[in-house]
Amino acid sequence: MKFLFINFRNYTSVVFILPLFFLWGCEVCDCENDLLSPVKVSQRDNKEMVLIPSGEFIMGTNKVDTEGTHKKIGAVKPLYLDQHPERNLFLGPFYMDRYEVTNEEYQGFLNATQFTDLPAHWVDGKYPEGKGLHPVTQVTWWEAWSYCMWAGKQLPTEAQWEKSARGPNGLPYPWGKEFVKGKANLGIDGDRKTASVTAYPEDISPYEVYGLSGNVMEWTQDWYLPYPGNSRSDPRFGRELKVLRGNGFQKAGHYFLPAYRYAFTRTEANPNDFFENVGFRCASEMPGNYQPSMVFSRLAPLVIAFAMLASTRYASARLALVKFVPCKLASRRKAFRRLPPSRLA
């Protein structure tokens, strides 16, 4: 019987150095984000997208309405409670459309696909004159989803949308900690109708995504469900309503009140319905997007590498590390090359 014997005296430095490469490269450095372009243009709809880098952000809130405001305004649900609890959440890198999808861009989608469902206010298959750069509205969730699929993207999740709006520090408004009237086409103080997606340059998030506070509310990918850790019972929770994020112009109603201006506010709607102040934008995830839950799968390269080192297959070990470890800085690739040349067992 043959036994595999490893002379650890010859590999001591390797045994200690390789874990350091793995841990330093993937826990401390931000090289995954460094390898991604800060801005890209999606090929199908030629729309500019902004990189939202990987990392933690603050999602939700612990605010409480102690005055029962929802009863005074006739709202269906208490304020803030469906946004509980506030928590730190990690997301891998993704891209977000810098601006909401416009009428002009949606027209391009219709022309390319012969999609038959048109926005309700369009006449003879055309958007209102002079509104090409306004966000497309009066589209259902399904129509918004169809556009994003055609463009090779998807509707953003709630978490992606909120991180894009609040930044890494959990700002209550995209532009900062205090609400400033006039920065966004918001409520009854704005235009009371859609505006060009570039009309409010101060409605900008820390990642330079525009229009997340106003103009139109936006469809997201998610069903209206309670957040993890939220024990509140609500008959509206379930897989019948989709979540809208952000706010928009208003002509009446209660959505112009301060409680609905926050970037953590959630609104729910039937995915088959459409509204004059609801539009959308798309997001694009990275292939193989890393999440903390993948930590065990990321140990696999080390196991493979050590097994190959044990059999003196140095080049194969080097390849395993370079290929599978997601943080591939050039300096580390040079370091890997300094391993001894291949020796077949």
Residue, then its C-alpha position, 0 to 999 in steps of 0.5 A: m500500500k502506498f501512502l502519500f507523504i508530504n514533506f512540509r518542511n519544503y512547503t512551509s512557506v507555501v502553506f502559510i502564504l496561500p491562505l494569506f493571499f486568499l484572505w487578504g485578496c478577498e476580505v480586505c481589498d476591493c479589487e473585485n470592484d476595481l476590475l469593473s468599469p464605473v460606467k457602461v452602456s448596455q448594448r441593446d438599448n444603448k442606455e448608460m449604467v452606473l456601477i454600484p460597488s459591492g459592500e454593505f449598506i443600510m436597508g430599512t428603518n426603525k422609525v415609528d409613527t406614534e401619532g397614528t397618522h395613517k388613520k388621519i389620512g385614510a391610508v391602508k397601512p401604518l407608516y414605516l412598519d413594513q420597512h422594519p427592521e433597519r439592518n446592514l445588508f451585503l450586496g455584490p456589485f451590479y449596474m443600475d440605469r443612470y436614468e429611468v427608461t424614457n418614452e423614446e427608449y420604450q418606443g425602440f423596444l416596441n419597434a424591435t420586438q413588435f410588442t403589442d401592449l402599449p402604454a395606455h396614454w399613447v395614441d396610434g402607437k406613439y408617445p405624446e409629442g415632445k415627451g421623448l425624454h420623459p420617463v415612460t409611464q402607464v406600463t404594468w409590471w409585466e411590461a416593465w419586466s419584458y423591456c428589461m429582459w429584452a435589454g439583457k437586464q432585469l428589474p432591480t430588486e428592492a435591495q439594489w434599488e435602495k442601495s443605489a438611492r441611499g449609498p453605503n451610509g444609509l442616507p434618508y434621501p438620495w442627496g443627503k440627510e435633510f429633505v430639500k424642497g425643489k431638488a426633485n419632481l416630488g409630490i404636489d410641489g413639483d411639476r405635477k406631471t412627468a418631466s425630462v429625466t435630466a430636468y432635476p440634476e440635484d435629484i442624484s444619489p451618492y452613486e450618481v444615479y438620477g431621479l430616485s426621489g421623484n418624477v415617477m415611482e418605479w417597479t422593482q423585481d420583488w413581491y411585497l413581503p415582510y423583511p427578514g426579522n419583521s414579525r408584523s402580520d399584514p394580509r397584503f403581504g404575499r405573492e400578489l403585489k409587487v413593490l414600488r420604490g421612490n416617489g413621483f409627481q402627485k396631483a392629490g392623495h397622501y403620497f406628498l406627505p413627508a413620510y413618503r419622501y424617504a428613500f426607504t419607503r415601500t409602496e405596493a401595487n398589483p403587477n397588472d395595474f398601470f399608473e400615470n406616475v409609475g415607471f421603471r429602470c433596469a439593473s444588471e448583475m455581474p456573472g457569478n456575483y459574490q455573496p457572503s453565503m458563498v464563502f464555503s464555495r470560495l474555499a474550494p480553490l484552496v482545497i484544489a491547490f493544496a491537493m495539487l501541491a501535495s502531488t507536486r503539480y505546481a503549475s496546476a495549483r497556480l492555475a487553480l488559484v488564479k482561475f478561481v480566486p475572484c480577486k485577480l490583481a496583477s501583482r498577485r498573478k506575478a506572485f503566483r508565477r513565482l511558484p516552481p515550474s510544473r513537475l508531473a507526479 
